[in-house]
Amino acid sequence: MQHTRHLPSLLALALAATLSACDRAPAPAADAAQPAEPQVVESQQGQARLSVVASGLSHPWAVAPLPDGGFLVTERGGNLRRIGADGSISEPVKGVPAVAARGQGGLLDVALAPDFATSHRIYLTYAEPGENGTSGTAAAYATLDGDTLTELTVIYRQEPKVDAEYHYGSRLAFDDQGHVFISQGDRSFKPMAQQLDKLQGKLVRLRLDGSIPEDNPFVGREGARPEIWSYGHRNSQGLAFDPRTGKLWESEHGPRGGDEINLPLPGLNYGWPLATHGIDYSGQPIAEARGKEYEGTESPHHVFEISPGLSGMAFYTGREGKPWNDSLFLGALAHRNLIRLQLDGDRVVGEERLLQDLGERIRDVRAGADGNLYLVTDEDNGKLLKLEPPRD
């Protein structure tokens, strides 16, 4: 297996652009450094090219490509930035909701509404602060008006809020039937993932305005939250629809061992913490676990026995004849690389690790309309990167 080559100059340039303080705004476009030449990335399917679009970001969490060639990027501390196609970085966008920026919490996912071209609406997920130090995953939409959000509307709040700093999730995905799916985590309260009257460890499905669809699997069931689509999830940090089939895929950041990919279906139980391939970070077994499989729960579609630390995910499809066609890309935090899974239908038939030598935590990956992949690195000097796939 081959890995990234020839990246010293890329890292040197990016390091020179680092800003020392998390809350300092990056230099305006007029002072932006000229981009370096793309660096060669060796892969099993040929040479790709990697370049830095922007650097000096404070722990960026998600990237959403814009139709004009620019990007929206969230910073976990609570800032939303617009990044131009030329790499210029805006001042923080105004109107972003207050976030609980501690531990793994903060401003998380950003996604364009399906009708963004006309509505200019975006969706955000974030750790919402509560009373007495509590917090919970929340989701909202707003209208993007230049560098300001207007008409902010909260459409989802995880209940109950708890006093913990971990496992918020959270990603957004839209189907073609007017629904938004919101992933989240168990907030480190493992048993809650199995309790249907609580929203921790659940994948939820709402209409775009936040109302609850009548055909959600637990609507009308006593003691169950009607928002729930599926349950038994540990910490869902990747969520995407396969453009080829319309199926929803979810990647789950596991314990020590046992990162997994699921294809979540309505009303099903995906096992956590009763069924897991992992152990506790202490090295001890998960106390609640009954094995790698457990009656009444679904086995993972794909398992990583050694945890790469899965985060954002993106499909690369619809490019017949291209070397990376029909691939699923996943960011890896612990292993600090980009995972490419080769697909044959729904089956995973190959795996390769890219950007090993970059040495940075890859938090999110998105496929752009231009045929390139865009990544953000979760670092003090976080970067927005462009990865150009191998050519024919």
C-alpha positions in Angstrom: 0.0 0.0 0.0 1.3 3.4 -0.9 1.0 6.6 1.0 1.4 10.4 0.7 4.8 11.6 -0.6 6.7 14.9 -0.8 4.7 16.9 1.7 7.4 18.9 3.6 7.0 22.0 1.6 3.2 21.9 2.0 3.5 21.7 5.8 6.2 24.4 5.9 3.9 26.8 4.0 0.9 26.0 6.1 2.8 26.4 9.3 4.0 29.9 8.2 0.4 31.0 7.9 -0.5 29.9 11.5 -2.3 32.4 13.6 -1.3 32.3 17.3 -4.7 32.9 18.9 -7.9 30.9 18.4 -10.1 33.9 18.2 -8.0 36.1 16.0 -9.5 36.7 12.5 -7.2 35.5 9.7 -5.7 38.0 7.3 -8.1 39.6 4.8 -8.0 38.5 1.2 -5.7 41.3 0.1 -3.0 40.0 2.4 -3.5 36.3 1.6 -0.4 34.3 0.7 -0.2 32.9 -2.8 -1.1 29.2 -2.8 1.7 26.7 -3.1 1.9 24.3 -6.0 -0.1 21.1 -5.3 1.8 18.2 -3.7 1.9 14.7 -5.2 -0.1 12.1 -3.3 0.6 8.5 -4.3 -2.3 6.1 -4.3 -3.2 2.6 -5.4 -5.0 4.1 -8.4 -2.4 6.7 -9.4 -1.2 10.1 -8.4 -3.5 12.6 -6.7 -2.7 16.2 -5.8 -3.1 17.9 -2.5 -3.1 21.7 -1.9 -3.9 24.1 0.9 -7.0 26.3 0.2 -6.8 28.1 3.6 -4.9 27.7 6.9 -5.0 29.4 10.3 -8.4 28.0 11.3 -9.1 27.1 14.9 -10.2 23.4 15.1 -12.4 23.4 12.0 -15.2 20.8 12.3 -17.1 20.8 9.0 -16.9 22.2 5.5 -19.7 22.8 3.1 -18.8 23.8 -0.5 -20.8 26.8 -1.9 -22.1 27.1 -5.4 -19.9 30.1 -6.1 -16.7 28.1 -5.5 -16.3 29.2 -1.9 -16.9 27.3 1.4 -18.5 27.5 4.8 -16.4 26.1 7.6 -17.3 25.7 11.2 -14.7 26.2 14.0 -15.5 24.2 17.1 -15.0 27.2 19.4 -18.2 28.8 17.9 -17.2 30.6 14.7 -18.6 30.1 11.2 -16.3 31.3 8.4 -16.8 32.0 4.7 -13.7 31.0 2.7 -13.4 32.3 -0.8 -12.2 30.2 -3.7 -9.0 32.2 -3.4 -8.5 31.1 0.2 -9.6 34.4 1.8 -11.2 33.9 5.2 -14.0 36.1 6.5 -14.5 37.5 9.9 -16.8 35.3 11.9 -20.3 35.1 10.4 -22.7 37.0 12.7 -25.9 35.4 14.1 -24.5 32.0 15.0 -26.1 30.4 18.1 -24.3 30.3 21.4 -22.5 27.0 21.9 -21.0 25.0 24.8 -17.4 25.0 23.6 -15.8 22.6 26.0 -14.5 19.0 25.6 -15.8 17.7 22.3 -18.6 20.3 22.3 -19.0 23.4 20.2 -20.1 24.4 16.7 -20.2 21.1 14.7 -21.8 20.4 11.3 -22.8 22.8 8.6 -24.8 21.8 5.5 -26.6 23.7 2.7 -30.4 23.2 2.5 -31.5 21.2 -0.6 -33.0 24.4 -2.0 -30.1 26.6 -1.0 -29.9 28.1 -4.5 -33.2 29.9 -3.9 -33.6 29.9 -0.1 -30.0 30.6 1.0 -30.8 28.5 4.0 -28.1 26.6 5.9 -28.4 24.0 8.7 -26.1 23.8 11.7 -25.6 21.3 14.5 -23.9 22.3 17.8 -23.6 21.7 21.5 -26.3 23.8 23.1 -25.6 25.0 26.7 -28.2 24.3 29.3 -28.7 25.0 33.0 -26.1 24.1 35.7 -23.4 23.2 33.3 -25.5 20.8 31.2 -25.5 20.7 27.4 -27.0 18.7 24.5 -26.8 18.4 20.7 -29.0 20.8 18.9 -29.8 21.7 15.3 -31.0 24.9 13.7 -31.5 26.5 10.3 -30.9 30.1 9.2 -30.7 32.3 6.1 -27.2 33.1 5.0 -27.2 36.8 4.0 -23.6 37.7 3.1 -21.6 37.3 6.4 -24.7 37.3 8.6 -27.2 34.6 9.6 -30.8 35.8 9.9 -34.1 34.1 10.9 -32.3 31.5 13.1 -34.7 28.7 14.0 -33.8 25.9 16.4 -35.5 22.7 15.0 -34.1 20.1 17.4 -32.8 19.8 21.0 -31.5 16.6 22.5 -33.3 15.8 25.7 -32.5 15.5 28.5 -29.5 17.8 28.6 -26.7 16.2 30.7 -23.5 17.3 32.5 -20.9 15.8 30.2 -18.4 17.1 27.5 -18.3 14.1 25.1 -20.1 12.3 22.3 -22.2 15.0 20.8 -22.0 13.5 17.2 -23.1 15.3 15.0 -23.8 15.3 11.2 -26.7 16.3 9.0 -28.0 14.5 5.8 -30.9 15.2 3.6 -33.0 12.7 1.6 -34.9 13.6 -1.5 -38.3 13.5 0.3 -38.1 16.6 2.5 -36.4 15.1 5.5 -33.3 15.9 7.5 -31.4 13.3 9.5 -29.4 14.4 12.6 -26.9 12.1 14.1 -25.6 12.4 17.7 -23.9 10.5 20.4 -24.6 8.8 23.8 -23.0 11.8 25.6 -20.9 9.1 27.5 -24.1 7.8 29.2 -24.0 4.4 27.6 -27.3 3.0 28.8 -29.2 6.0 27.4 -28.5 4.7 23.8 -31.0 1.9 24.5 -33.6 4.0 26.2 -36.3 5.1 23.8 -37.6 7.9 26.1 -34.3 9.7 25.7 -32.5 11.1 22.7 -28.9 10.2 23.5 -27.4 7.7 21.1 -30.2 8.1 18.5 -30.4 9.0 14.9 -33.4 11.3 14.4 -35.4 12.2 11.4 -37.4 15.4 11.0 -39.0 17.4 8.2 -37.0 20.3 7.0 -39.0 22.7 9.3 -38.3 20.5 12.3 -41.8 18.9 12.5 -42.0 15.1 13.1 -43.0 12.9 10.1 -46.0 10.7 10.9 -44.3 7.7 9.5 -41.3 7.8 11.9 -41.0 4.3 13.4 -41.9 5.3 17.0 -44.7 7.8 16.4 -47.5 6.9 18.8 -45.5 4.4 20.8 -45.8 5.1 24.6 -42.5 5.7 26.2 -40.6 6.4 23.0 -39.5 9.7 21.4 -41.2 10.2 18.0 -38.1 11.9 16.5 -36.1 8.6 16.6 -35.2 6.8 13.4 -32.8 4.3 14.8 -31.0 3.8 18.1 -28.1 2.0 19.9 -25.5 4.4 18.4 -22.3 5.4 20.3 -21.0 8.6 18.6 -22.1 9.2 15.0 -19.7 11.6 13.4 -20.3 10.6 9.7 -23.6 10.6 7.8 -24.3 10.6 4.0 -26.7 9.3 1.4 -25.3 7.0 -1.3 -26.2 8.9 -4.5 -26.3 5.6 -6.4 -29.0 3.9 -4.2 -30.5 6.6 -1.9 -29.4 4.5 1.1 -28.3 6.3 4.2 -24.8 5.4 5.6 -23.6 6.2 9.1 -20.0 6.0 10.5 -19.6 5.6 14.2 -16.6 6.5 16.3 -16.3 3.4 18.6 -14.6 2.8 21.9 -11.1 1.2 21.8 -11.6 -0.9 18.8 -14.9 -1.3 17.0 -15.4 1.7 14.8 -18.2 0.8 12.5 -20.3 1.7 9.5 -24.1 1.1 9.5 -26.9 1.5 7.0 -29.5 2.6 9.5 -33.1 1.5 8.9 -36.2 2.7 10.7 -36.8 1.4 14.2 -33.7 -0.9 14.4 -31.3 -1.2 17.2 -27.6 -0.9 16.3 -26.4 -2.4 19.5 -24.4 0.0 21.6 -23.5 -0.7 24.3 -24.9 -4.3 24.4 -23.0 -5.3 21.2 -19.6 -4.0 20.3 -16.3 -5.1 18.8 -14.4 -2.7 21.2 -13.3 -2.4 24.8 -13.1 0.5 27.1 -10.2 3.0 26.8 -8.9 1.6 30.1 -8.4 -1.8 28.5 -11.3 -3.3 30.4 -14.4 -4.8 28.8 -17.4 -2.6 28.2 -19.5 -3.4 31.4 -22.8 -3.5 29.5 -21.6 -5.5 26.5 -22.9 -9.0 25.9 -20.5 -9.7 23.0 -19.8 -8.7 19.4 -23.4 -9.7 18.6 -26.6 -9.6 20.7 -30.1 -10.8 20.0 -32.4 -8.1 18.7 -29.5 -5.8 17.5 -28.1 -5.2 14.1 -24.5 -6.2 13.2 -22.4 -3.4 11.6 -22.2 -3.3 7.9 -18.5 -2.8 8.2 -16.2 -2.9 11.2 -12.7 -1.5 11.9 -11.3 -3.8 14.6 -8.6 -1.2 15.3 -10.2 2.2 15.7 -9.1 4.8 13.2 -11.3 7.4 15.0 -13.9 7.8 12.2 -15.4 11.3 11.6 -16.9 12.9 8.5 -17.7 10.8 5.4 -18.4 11.4 1.7 -19.3 9.3 -1.4 -17.4 9.8 -4.6 -19.7 8.3 -7.3 -21.1 9.1 -10.7 -17.7 9.4 -12.4 -17.6 6.3 -14.6 -14.1 5.4 -15.7 -12.4 7.6 -13.0 -9.9 5.8 -10.8 -11.7 6.6 -7.5 -15.2 6.2 -8.8 -17.6 4.3 -6.3 -15.5 5.1 -3.3 -16.5 6.1 0.3 -14.1 8.5 2.0 -13.8 8.8 5.8 -11.8 11.1 7.9 -9.7 9.5 10.6 -8.8 11.4 13.8 -6.8 8.8 15.8 -4.9 7.4 12.8 -4.5 10.9 11.2 -5.3 9.9 7.6 -8.0 9.7 5.0 -9.6 6.3 4.4 -10.8 5.3 1.0 -13.1 2.3 0.8 -13.7 0.8 -2.6 -17.3 -0.2 -3.1 -19.0 -2.8 -5.2 -22.7 -1.9 -4.7 -23.0 -1.9 -0.9 -20.0 -4.2 -0.4 -16.7 -2.9 0.8 -14.1 -4.6 -1.5 -11.0 -2.7 -0.8 -9.4 -0.2 1.6 -6.5 2.3 1.3 -5.1 5.0 3.6 -4.2 8.3 2.2 -2.4 11.4 3.6 -0.5 9.4 6.2 2.5 11.7 6.1 0.3 14.8 6.7 0.1 13.8 10.3 -3.1 15.8 11.0 -6.6 14.8 12.3 -9.0 14.8 9.4 -12.3 15.9 10.8 -14.5 16.2 7.7 -14.4 15.3 4.0 -16.9 16.5 1.2 -17.0 15.8 -2.5 -17.2 19.0 -4.5 -19.2 19.6 -7.7 -15.9 20.2 -9.4 -14.8 16.6 -8.9 -12.4 17.3 -6.1 -12.5 16.4 -2.4 -12.3 19.0 0.3 -11.1 18.2 3.8 -10.6 20.1 7.1 -8.0 19.2 9.7 -8.9 19.5 13.4 -5.9 21.3 14.7 -4.9 24.6 16.4 -3.7 25.6 12.9 -6.5 23.9 11.1 -6.5 23.8 7.3 -9.0 23.5 4.4 -7.4 21.2 1.9 -8.2 20.3 -1.7 -7.5 16.7 -2.9 -7.6 16.2 -6.6 -8.2 12.6 -7.5 -6.0 10.7 -9.9 -6.7 11.5 -13.5 -7.5 8.9 -16.2 
